[in-house]
């Protein structure tokens, strides 16, 4: 029995759909973008999008994974040779940079649109959850190491993690906004530095 070879066009088509979705979501919001518009922009049939992703919601989840996963991997790779406090600061910077580079995808995740959905328990969503949990575990470990070394005052590590994530996500969300309430990147970086210093 001959085995069917994988179609080399499928990954290309998938990337094309994701890139078209990213551009359209950024230009006119996720809510305003239709599958038909993504189809026309990518030059593929509407059925092809459903074949690859199943639904618009899944497309949004996969886009968030697509833009976030390489950043999580880079953050993981950058841990070697850095102090615990430097590694903690790198998480805040990575969150901010994702909001600057991919504001729509960031807002979709930060707003809880994806992470509260049952779809994240399997498929691409589970990959994203794995990376978020990994970063959270490292953050907790690094804060504890910084406390043990005397670089931070003693405190409840769980609270410190929650405070830092709330600070970073809040500031990054203010940068990613696409309306008149958006905060300038340079102002946000100053607030990020001041807020992080206050937590030390």
N, CA and C of each residue as an Amber inpcrd file, in Angstrom:
protein
   600
   0.8390000  -1.1860000   0.0000000   0.0000000   0.0000000   0.0000000
   0.8820000   1.2470000   0.0000000   0.6490000   2.1500000  -0.9350000
   1.4620000   3.3670000  -0.9990000   0.9440000   4.3890000  -0.0100000
   1.9340000   5.0560000   0.6330000   1.5820000   6.0710000   1.6110000
   1.4530000   7.4210000   0.9200000   0.4020000   8.1550000   1.2770000
   0.1940000   9.4640000   0.6700000   1.2340000  10.4470000   1.1990000
   1.8940000  11.1700000   0.2980000   2.8870000  12.1580000   0.7140000
   2.1860000  13.4220000   1.2070000   2.7870000  14.0780000   2.2040000
   2.1980000  15.3340000   2.6700000   2.1910000  16.3720000   1.5400000
   1.1500000  17.1360000   1.4660000   1.0410000  18.1810000   0.4470000
   1.9070000  19.3680000   0.8650000   2.9750000  19.7050000   0.0990000
   3.8720000  20.8010000   0.4950000   3.1840000  22.1600000   0.4660000
   2.0270000  22.2260000  -0.1850000   1.3260000  23.5120000  -0.2550000
   0.5940000  23.8550000   1.0330000   0.2830000  22.8340000   1.8390000
  -0.5170000  23.0990000   3.0510000   0.1530000  24.0680000   4.0200000
   1.4310000  23.8700000   4.3700000   2.0640000  24.8410000   5.2740000
   2.1050000  26.2490000   4.6800000   2.3440000  26.3440000   3.3580000
   2.3630000  27.6620000   2.7140000   1.0040000  28.3260000   2.7960000
  -0.0370000  27.5450000   2.5250000  -1.3990000  28.0820000   2.5800000
  -1.7260000  28.5320000   3.9990000  -1.3360000  27.7320000   4.9500000
  -1.5950000  28.0670000   6.3630000  -0.9140000  29.3780000   6.7350000
   0.3580000  29.5150000   6.3570000   1.0970000  30.7480000   6.6630000
   0.4550000  31.9510000   5.9820000   0.0170000  31.7610000   4.7390000
  -0.6170000  32.8400000   3.9930000  -1.9070000  33.2940000   4.6670000
  -2.6970000  32.3400000   5.1420000  -3.9470000  32.6780000   5.8360000
  -3.6490000  33.4240000   7.1350000  -2.6640000  32.9210000   7.9000000
  -2.3120000  33.5760000   9.1640000  -1.8170000  34.9950000   8.9390000
  -0.9860000  35.1910000   7.9170000  -0.4580000  36.5280000   7.6430000
  -1.5740000  37.4630000   7.1860000  -2.4760000  36.9760000   6.3460000
  -3.6040000  37.7990000   5.9060000  -4.4880000  38.1730000   7.0930000
  -4.7400000  37.2140000   7.9680000  -5.5510000  37.4840000   9.1550000
  -4.8710000  38.5330000  10.0270000  -3.5550000  38.3890000  10.2190000
  -2.8230000  39.3500000  11.0510000  -2.9410000  40.7660000  10.4940000
  -2.7530000  40.9110000   9.1850000  -2.8280000  42.2330000   8.5580000
  -4.2340000  42.8200000   8.6470000  -5.2440000  42.0100000   8.3730000
  -6.6280000  42.5040000   8.4020000  -7.0870000  42.7980000   9.8290000
  -6.7470000  41.9210000  10.7730000  -7.1280000  42.1740000  12.1620000
  -6.5090000  43.4720000  12.6570000  -5.2480000  43.7330000  12.2640000
  -4.5610000  44.9470000  12.6860000  -5.1870000  46.1800000  12.0450000
  -5.5540000  46.0590000  10.7750000  -6.0960000  47.2070000  10.0450000
  -7.5170000  47.5550000  10.4630000  -8.3250000  46.5190000  10.8000000
  -9.7450000  46.8330000  11.0220000 -10.3730000  46.0940000  12.2020000
  -9.6020000  45.4740000  13.0480000 -10.0200000  44.7550000  14.2510000
 -10.4680000  43.3310000  13.9320000 -10.4030000  42.4910000  14.9520000
 -10.8150000  41.0950000  14.8040000 -12.3100000  41.0200000  14.5180000
 -13.0820000  41.7930000  15.2930000 -14.5400000  41.7310000  15.1740000
 -15.0220000  42.1360000  13.7830000 -14.3670000  43.1440000  13.2020000
 -14.8240000  43.6660000  11.9070000 -14.3640000  42.8190000  10.7220000
 -13.4190000  41.9400000  10.9440000 -12.8690000  41.1320000   9.8480000
 -13.6650000  39.8450000   9.6830000 -14.0500000  39.5670000   8.4530000
 -14.8030000  38.3410000   8.1690000 -13.8840000  37.2860000   7.5570000
 -14.3190000  36.0360000   7.6530000 -13.5810000  34.9460000   7.0180000
 -13.4950000  35.1790000   5.5090000 -14.5530000  35.7320000   4.9160000
 -14.5520000  36.0130000   3.4770000 -13.4560000  37.0140000   3.1190000
 -13.2350000  37.9990000   3.9630000 -12.1750000  38.9840000   3.7160000
 -10.7970000  38.3420000   3.8180000 -10.6070000  37.4880000   4.8240000
  -9.3270000  36.7810000   4.9650000  -9.1000000  35.9000000   3.7430000
 -10.1530000  35.2250000   3.3000000 -10.0780000  34.3570000   2.1320000
  -9.6350000  35.1300000   0.8910000 -10.2730000  36.2850000   0.6580000
  -9.9380000  37.0960000  -0.5150000  -8.5120000  37.6200000  -0.4370000
  -8.1100000  38.0670000   0.7470000  -6.7700000  38.6390000   0.9200000
  -5.6880000  37.5730000   0.7220000  -5.9480000  36.3630000   1.2430000
  -4.9620000  35.2740000   1.1340000  -5.0000000  34.5880000  -0.2270000
  -6.0670000  34.8510000  -0.9890000  -6.1960000  34.2070000  -2.2960000
  -6.4980000  32.7260000  -2.1930000  -7.2860000  32.3440000  -1.1890000
  -7.6660000  30.9400000  -1.0080000  -9.1830000  30.8580000  -0.8800000
  -9.7100000  29.6680000  -1.0590000 -11.1500000  29.4590000  -0.9050000
 -11.5320000  29.5440000   0.5740000 -12.7570000  29.9870000   0.8450000
 -13.2420000  30.0500000   2.2200000 -13.1560000  28.6720000   2.8740000
 -13.4810000  27.6320000   2.1030000 -13.4180000  26.2770000   2.6310000
 -12.0280000  25.8890000   3.0830000 -11.0160000  26.4490000   2.4450000
  -9.6380000  26.1570000   2.8230000  -9.3400000  26.6710000   4.2360000
  -9.9050000  27.8400000   4.5660000  -9.6960000  28.3990000   5.9020000
 -10.3440000  27.4920000   6.9450000 -11.5590000  27.0560000   6.6580000
 -12.2370000  26.1550000   7.6000000 -11.5280000  24.8030000   7.6810000
 -10.9440000  24.3520000   6.5640000 -10.2040000  23.0980000   6.5530000
  -8.9740000  23.1820000   7.4530000  -8.3090000  24.3400000   7.4300000
  -7.0880000  24.5220000   8.2210000  -7.3750000  24.8540000   9.6840000
  -8.4100000  25.6600000   9.9250000  -8.6050000  26.2130000  11.2710000
  -9.9420000  25.8500000  11.9290000 -10.9290000  25.5140000  11.1470000
 -12.2060000  25.1020000  11.7180000 -13.1760000  26.2190000  12.0010000
 -12.6770000  27.3720000  12.4680000 -13.5500000  28.4890000  12.8090000
 -12.7140000  29.7650000  12.8960000 -13.3780000  30.9030000  12.9220000
 -12.6740000  32.1770000  13.0960000 -12.0090000  32.2200000  14.4650000
 -12.6790000  31.6920000  15.4710000 -12.1240000  31.6840000  16.8190000
 -10.8090000  30.8980000  16.8510000 -10.7920000  29.7310000  16.2090000
  -9.5570000  28.9450000  16.1290000  -8.4730000  29.6800000  15.3610000
  -8.8590000  30.4070000  14.3220000  -7.8930000  31.1900000  13.5540000
  -7.2370000  32.2380000  14.4460000  -8.0250000  32.8920000  15.2840000
  -7.4790000  33.9000000  16.2070000  -6.5200000  33.2420000  17.1910000
  -6.9010000  32.0930000  17.7280000  -6.0340000  31.3790000  18.6740000
  -4.7120000  30.9960000  18.0050000  -4.8000000  30.4400000  16.8040000
  -3.5750000  30.0270000  16.1080000  -2.7010000  31.2270000  15.7540000
  -3.3250000  32.3630000  15.4470000  -2.5390000  33.5640000  15.1630000
  -1.7810000  34.0060000  16.4100000  -2.4550000  33.9700000  17.5510000
  -1.7890000  34.3590000  18.7960000  -0.6230000  33.4210000  19.0990000
  -0.8290000  32.1150000  18.8850000   0.2660000  31.1480000  19.0680000
   1.3910000  31.4420000  18.0840000   1.0220000  31.7100000  16.8340000
   1.9790000  31.9560000  15.7490000   2.9120000  33.1280000  16.0740000
   2.3630000  34.2110000  16.6360000   3.2000000  35.3840000  16.9170000
   3.8660000  35.3100000  18.2890000   3.3120000  34.5100000  19.1990000
   3.8380000  34.4690000  20.5630000   4.8880000  33.3940000  20.7980000
   4.7030000  32.2240000  20.1940000   5.5710000  31.0890000  20.5070000
   7.0550000  31.3730000  20.2610000   7.4380000  31.9940000  19.1230000
   8.8680000  32.2790000  18.9360000   9.4290000  33.2030000  20.0210000
   8.5880000  34.0920000  20.5400000   9.0500000  35.0070000  21.5920000
   9.2480000  34.2680000  22.9050000   8.3340000  33.3420000  23.2090000
   8.5080000  32.5370000  24.4090000   9.7820000  31.7060000  24.3030000
  10.0280000  31.1410000  23.1230000  11.2250000  30.3210000  22.9300000
  12.4920000  31.1630000  23.0760000  12.4800000  32.3880000  22.5300000
  13.6350000  33.2800000  22.6480000  13.8670000  33.6800000  24.1030000
  12.7740000  33.9210000  24.8250000  12.8790000  34.2790000  26.2370000
  13.4900000  33.1360000  27.0270000  13.0710000  31.9240000  26.7180000
  13.6040000  30.7350000  27.3780000  15.1020000  30.5870000  27.0870000
  15.4730000  30.7920000  25.8290000  16.8800000  30.6420000  25.4330000
  17.7690000  31.7070000  26.0640000  17.1900000  32.8640000  26.3970000
  17.9940000  33.9760000  26.9170000  18.2560000  33.8740000  28.4210000
  17.7430000  32.8410000  29.0690000  17.8810000  32.7350000  30.5230000
  19.3150000  32.4500000  30.9630000  20.0540000  31.6980000  30.1590000
  21.4000000  31.2630000  30.5640000  22.3230000  32.4590000  30.8050000
  23.0530000  32.4060000  31.9200000  24.0680000  33.4100000  32.1960000
  23.5410000  34.7370000  32.7190000  22.2570000  34.8340000  33.0120000
  21.7010000  36.0960000  33.5130000  21.3360000  35.9400000  34.9840000
  21.3470000  37.0440000  35.7010000  20.9590000  37.0090000  37.1060000
  19.4450000  36.8160000  37.2050000  18.9550000  36.3250000  38.3440000
  17.5070000  36.1790000  38.5020000  16.7460000  37.4770000  38.2480000
  17.2550000  38.6090000  38.7470000  16.5540000  39.8840000  38.5310000
  16.5490000  40.2850000  37.0610000  17.6390000  40.0130000  36.3530000
  17.6780000  40.3030000  34.9150000  16.6590000  39.4460000  34.1660000
  16.5250000  38.1870000  34.5920000  15.5580000  37.3040000  33.9440000
  14.1310000  37.7630000  34.2120000  13.8960000  38.2690000  35.4250000
  12.5690000  38.8100000  35.7530000  12.2630000  40.0160000  34.8620000
  13.2310000  40.9190000  34.7570000  13.0330000  42.1180000  33.9300000
  12.7920000  41.7470000  32.4710000  13.4370000  40.6730000  32.0030000
  13.2870000  40.2540000  30.6050000  11.8520000  39.8340000  30.2940000
  11.1500000  39.2790000  31.2810000   9.7530000  38.8940000  31.0630000
   8.9060000  40.1390000  30.8140000   9.0920000  41.1690000  31.6380000
   8.3530000  42.4200000  31.4440000   8.6320000  43.0390000  30.0930000
   9.8880000  43.0200000  29.6850000  10.2670000  43.5790000  28.3850000
   9.6510000  42.7770000  27.2410000   9.6180000  41.4550000  27.3810000
   9.0490000  40.6140000  26.3340000   7.5530000  40.8730000  26.1750000
   6.8540000  41.0440000  27.2890000   5.4180000  41.3560000  27.2350000
   5.1950000  42.6920000  26.5370000   6.0050000  43.6770000  26.8930000
   5.8870000  45.0020000  26.2730000   6.1650000  44.9350000  24.7750000
   7.1980000  44.2030000  24.3820000   7.5660000  44.1380000  22.9700000
   6.5030000  43.4370000  22.1410000   5.8820000  42.4060000  22.7060000
   4.7970000  41.7280000  21.9920000   3.6440000  42.7010000  21.7540000
   3.3270000  43.5210000  22.7500000   2.2450000  44.4990000  22.6040000
   2.5750000  45.5440000  21.5420000   3.8430000  45.9210000  21.4410000
   4.2660000  46.9080000  20.4440000   4.2200000  46.3140000  19.0400000
   4.7530000  45.0990000  18.8880000   4.8820000  44.4870000  17.5680000
   3.5800000  43.8780000  17.0490000   2.7780000  43.3080000  17.9550000
   1.5620000  42.5920000  17.5580000   0.3970000  43.0340000  18.4450000
  -0.0270000  44.2870000  18.3300000  -1.0310000  44.8040000  19.2680000
  -2.3620000  44.0580000  19.2470000  -2.8300000  43.6780000  18.0790000
  -4.1370000  43.0140000  18.0030000  -4.0770000  41.6380000  18.6360000
  -3.0420000  40.8720000  18.3030000  -2.8860000  39.5400000  18.8990000
  -2.7020000  39.6610000  20.4080000  -1.9430000  40.6470000  20.8420000
  -1.7270000  40.8410000  22.2770000  -3.0410000  41.1480000  22.9870000
  -3.8100000  42.0670000  22.4380000  -5.0760000  42.4420000  23.0700000
  -6.0490000  41.2740000  23.1090000  -6.0240000  40.4410000  22.0790000
  -6.9040000  39.2640000  22.0680000  -6.5750000  38.3430000  23.2320000
  -5.2830000  38.1680000  23.5100000  -4.8730000  37.3080000  24.6190000
  -5.0470000  37.9760000  25.9620000  -4.6110000  39.2430000  26.0760000
  -4.6700000  39.9510000  27.3470000  -6.1010000  40.1900000  27.7850000
  -7.0030000  40.3240000  26.8200000  -8.3930000  40.5740000  27.1580000
  -9.1340000  39.3370000  27.6010000  -8.4540000  38.1940000  27.5900000
  -9.0910000  36.9730000  28.0590000  -9.9750000  36.3140000  27.0110000
  -9.9780000  36.8540000  25.7910000 -10.8210000  36.2870000  24.7390000
 -10.4640000  34.8280000  24.4940000  -9.1670000  34.5270000  24.5610000
  -8.7180000  33.1780000  24.2250000  -8.5140000  32.3110000  25.4580000
  -7.9300000  32.8850000  26.4810000  -7.5040000  32.0550000  27.6000000
  -8.6720000  31.5550000  28.4350000  -9.8470000  32.1490000  28.2760000
 -11.0090000  31.6750000  29.0160000 -11.8010000  30.6590000  28.2060000
 -11.3460000  30.3660000  26.9880000 -12.1100000  29.5130000  26.0920000
 -11.7290000  28.0500000  26.2670000 -12.7190000  27.1720000  26.1530000
 -12.4540000  25.7310000  26.2780000 -11.4640000  25.2390000  25.2400000
 -11.3420000  25.9650000  24.1170000 -10.4700000  25.5160000  23.0380000
  -9.0010000  25.4910000  23.4430000  -8.6250000  26.2430000  24.4840000
  -7.2120000  26.2860000  24.8530000  -6.7640000  25.0030000  25.5490000
  -7.6960000  24.1470000  25.9130000  -7.3130000  22.9300000  26.6240000
  -6.7360000  21.8740000  25.6930000  -6.8680000  22.0870000  24.3930000
  -6.3070000  21.1370000  23.4360000  -5.8940000  21.8970000  22.1820000
  -5.1370000  21.2430000  21.3210000  -4.7290000  21.8830000  20.0720000
  -3.7520000  23.0170000  20.3120000  -3.7580000  24.0290000  19.4220000
  -2.7800000  25.1140000  19.5060000  -2.8880000  25.9110000  20.7930000
  -4.1050000  26.0070000  21.3240000  -4.2750000  26.7590000  22.5650000
  -3.4860000  26.1650000  23.7070000  -3.3700000  24.8390000  23.7350000
  -2.6270000  24.1950000  24.8170000  -1.1410000  24.5350000  24.7350000
  -0.6330000  24.7500000  23.5270000   0.7630000  25.1730000  23.3620000
   0.9850000  26.5320000  24.0100000   0.0550000  27.4380000  23.7410000
   0.1550000  28.7820000  24.3190000   0.0760000  28.7250000  25.8400000
  -0.8710000  27.9580000  26.3600000  -1.0110000  27.8240000  27.8070000
   0.2710000  27.2400000  28.4130000   0.8650000  26.2410000  27.7350000
   2.1120000  25.6470000  28.2290000   3.2090000  26.7040000  28.3700000
   3.3680000  27.5360000  27.3360000   4.4160000  28.5520000  27.3850000
   4.1370000  29.5900000  28.4660000   2.8810000  30.0020000  28.6110000
   2.5310000  30.9780000  29.6450000   2.8090000  30.4050000  31.0320000
   2.4460000  29.1420000  31.2350000   2.7000000  28.4990000  32.5300000
   4.1990000  28.3580000  32.7870000   4.9620000  28.0440000  31.7390000
   6.4160000  27.9120000  31.8800000   7.0460000  29.2350000  32.2920000
   6.6410000  30.3150000  31.6140000   7.1630000  31.6470000  31.9580000
   6.7750000  32.0010000  33.3940000   5.5270000  31.6930000  33.7720000
   5.0870000  31.9640000  35.1390000   5.8950000  31.1910000  36.1740000
   6.1940000  29.9240000  35.8800000   7.0050000  29.1160000  36.7990000
   8.4140000  29.6830000  36.9300000   9.0100000  30.0720000  35.8020000
  10.3510000  30.6660000  35.8460000  10.3390000  31.9790000  36.6210000
   9.3070000  32.7690000  36.4130000   9.1970000  34.0530000  37.1050000
   9.1390000  33.8340000  38.6200000   8.3280000  32.8700000  39.0200000
   8.2180000  32.5500000  40.4470000   9.5820000  32.0920000  41.0040000
  10.2620000  31.1940000  40.2750000  11.5640000  30.6870000  40.7270000
  12.5950000  31.8090000  40.8140000  12.6260000  32.6770000  39.7920000
  13.6240000  33.7470000  39.7630000  13.3800000  34.7790000  40.8680000
  12.1190000  35.0840000  41.1500000  11.8230000  36.0030000  42.2510000
  12.2470000  35.4020000  43.5880000  12.0150000  34.0960000  43.7550000
  12.4370000  33.4480000  44.9970000  13.9640000  33.4600000  45.1280000
  14.6680000  33.1990000  44.0220000  16.1350000  33.2450000  44.0490000
  16.6340000  34.6470000  44.3910000  15.9700000  35.6700000  43.8420000
  16.3720000  37.0580000  44.1270000  16.1360000  37.3890000  45.5970000
  15.0470000  36.8830000  46.1750000  14.7810000  37.0940000  47.6040000
  15.8340000  36.3730000  48.4400000  16.1340000  35.1240000  48.0810000
  17.1200000  34.3300000  48.8270000  18.5060000  34.9670000  48.7840000
  18.8120000  35.6380000  47.6640000  20.1240000  36.2800000  47.5110000
  20.1690000  37.6570000  48.1640000  19.0320000  38.1350000  48.6600000
  18.9860000  39.4580000  49.2830000  18.8070000  40.5860000  48.2960000
  18.5420000  40.2740000  47.0290000  18.3380000  41.3170000  46.0160000
  16.9280000  41.9020000  46.0640000  16.0180000  41.1860000  46.6940000
  14.6520000  41.6650000  46.9100000  14.3020000  41.4440000  48.3720000
  13.4700000  42.3110000  48.9480000  13.0520000  42.0760000  50.3360000
  12.1500000  40.8480000  50.4240000  12.1060000  40.1860000  51.5800000
  11.2430000  39.0150000  51.7300000   9.7910000  39.3710000  51.4270000
   9.0850000  38.4300000  50.8610000   7.6740000  38.6580000  50.5440000
   7.0520000  37.3960000  50.0060000   5.7490000  37.4460000  49.8470000
   5.0110000  36.3140000  49.2930000   5.2660000  36.2630000  47.7920000
   5.9130000  35.1960000  47.3310000   6.3140000  35.1120000  45.9240000
   5.0900000  35.0870000  45.0060000   4.0380000  34.4000000  45.4240000
   2.8260000  34.3670000  44.6120000   2.2520000  35.7580000  44.3800000
   2.2630000  36.5800000  45.4300000   1.7840000  37.9590000  45.3000000
   2.6940000  38.7810000  44.4070000   4.0050000  38.5530000  44.5370000
   4.9520000  39.2920000  43.6940000   4.7560000  38.9640000  42.2160000
   4.5280000  37.6840000  41.9110000   4.2640000  37.2810000  40.5280000
   2.9960000  37.9620000  40.0200000   1.9340000  37.8990000  40.8180000
   0.6520000  38.4900000  40.4110000   0.7790000  39.9960000  40.1950000
   1.4880000  40.6770000  41.1070000   1.6560000  42.1270000  40.9860000
   2.4320000  42.4970000  39.7280000   3.5170000  41.7820000  39.4750000
   4.3260000  42.0960000  38.3030000   3.5620000  41.8190000  37.0040000
   2.8840000  40.6830000  36.9250000   2.1330000  40.3790000  35.7110000
   1.0160000  41.3910000  35.4800000   0.3510000  41.8160000  36.5700000
  -0.7040000  42.8280000  36.4400000  -0.1170000  44.1500000  35.9570000
   1.0280000  44.5390000  36.5250000   1.6940000  45.7810000  36.1090000
   2.1010000  45.7150000  34.6440000   2.8190000  44.6660000  34.2780000
   3.3230000  44.5560000  32.9080000   2.1920000  44.4620000  31.8930000
   1.2000000  43.6220000  32.1880000   0.1020000  43.4510000  31.2430000
  -0.7070000  44.7330000  31.1050000  -0.9250000  45.4180000  32.2220000
  -1.6780000  46.6750000  32.1740000  -0.9750000  47.7300000  31.3420000
   0.3290000  47.8860000  31.5540000   1.0880000  48.8790000  30.7890000
   1.1380000  48.4950000  29.3160000   1.4050000  47.2210000  29.0460000
   1.4800000  46.7760000  27.6560000   0.1320000  46.9280000  26.9450000
  -0.9570000  46.6720000  27.6550000  -2.2880000  46.8340000  27.0700000
  -2.5290000  48.2860000  26.6940000  -2.0580000  49.2080000  27.5220000
  -2.2440000  50.6320000  27.2230000  -1.4670000  51.0360000  25.9670000
  -0.3640000  50.3410000  25.6790000   0.4120000  50.6060000  24.4600000
  -0.2710000  49.9880000  23.2400000  -0.8220000  48.7960000  23.4210000
  -1.4180000  48.0580000  22.3010000  -2.7560000  48.6300000  21.8390000
  -3.3920000  49.4300000  22.6790000  -4.7060000  49.9750000  22.3170000
  -4.6450000  50.6830000  20.9710000  -5.7410000  50.6050000  20.2450000
  -5.8160000  51.1960000  18.9060000  -6.7220000  52.4290000  18.8980000
  -6.8670000  53.0720000  20.0460000  -7.7690000  54.2290000  20.1230000
  -7.0590000  55.4280000  20.7360000  -7.8210000  56.4550000  21.0400000
  -7.2170000  57.6950000  21.5470000  -6.6630000  57.5570000  22.9640000
  -6.9480000  56.4500000  23.6220000  -6.4350000  56.2280000  24.9720000
  -5.1110000  55.4730000  24.9770000  -4.5810000  55.1740000  23.7980000
  -3.2920000  54.4770000  23.7110000  -2.1950000  55.3440000  24.3160000
  -1.2490000  54.6880000  24.9750000  -0.1340000  55.3950000  25.6160000
   1.1040000  55.2720000  24.7390000   1.8570000  56.3760000  24.6240000
   3.0810000  56.3800000  23.8320000   4.0850000  55.3720000  24.4100000
   4.8170000  54.7170000  23.5110000   5.7490000  53.6580000  23.9230000
   6.8000000  54.1890000  24.8980000   7.3620000  55.3660000  24.6350000
   8.4120000  55.8960000  25.5200000   7.8570000  56.1910000  26.9150000
   6.6410000  56.6990000  26.9800000   5.9980000  56.9460000  28.2820000
   5.7790000  55.6170000  29.0000000   5.2900000  54.6250000  28.2600000
   5.0220000  53.3110000  28.8510000   6.2950000  52.6690000  29.3790000
   7.3970000  52.8070000  28.6500000   8.6640000  52.2210000  29.1140000
   9.1200000  52.8920000  30.4150000   8.9150000  54.2000000  30.5200000
   9.2540000  54.9090000  31.7580000   8.4190000  54.4220000  32.9310000
   7.1240000  54.2400000  32.6920000   6.2350000  53.7320000  33.7340000
   6.6240000  52.3030000  34.1140000   6.9750000  51.5000000  33.1130000
   7.3980000  50.1210000  33.3600000   8.6130000  50.0910000  34.2790000
   9.6020000  50.9400000  33.9850000  10.8170000  50.9880000  34.8010000
  10.5100000  51.4560000  36.2130000   9.6920000  52.5140000  36.3480000
   9.3550000  53.0240000  37.6640000   8.5670000  51.9930000  38.4700000
   7.5890000  51.3570000  37.8060000   6.7650000  50.3730000  38.5000000
   7.5830000  49.1800000  38.9570000   8.4840000  48.7160000  38.1060000
   9.3310000  47.5760000  38.4730000  10.2410000  47.9400000  39.6450000
  10.7430000  49.1870000  39.6520000  11.6130000  49.6240000  40.7320000
  10.8410000  49.6690000  42.0590000   9.5950000  50.1010000  41.9930000
   8.7720000  50.1770000  43.2170000   8.5150000  48.8010000  43.8120000
   8.4930000  47.7850000  42.9560000   8.2300000  46.4170000  43.4350000
   9.4810000  45.7390000  43.9790000  10.6310000  46.4190000  43.8910000
  11.8760000  45.8060000  44.3930000  12.1840000  46.2610000  45.8030000
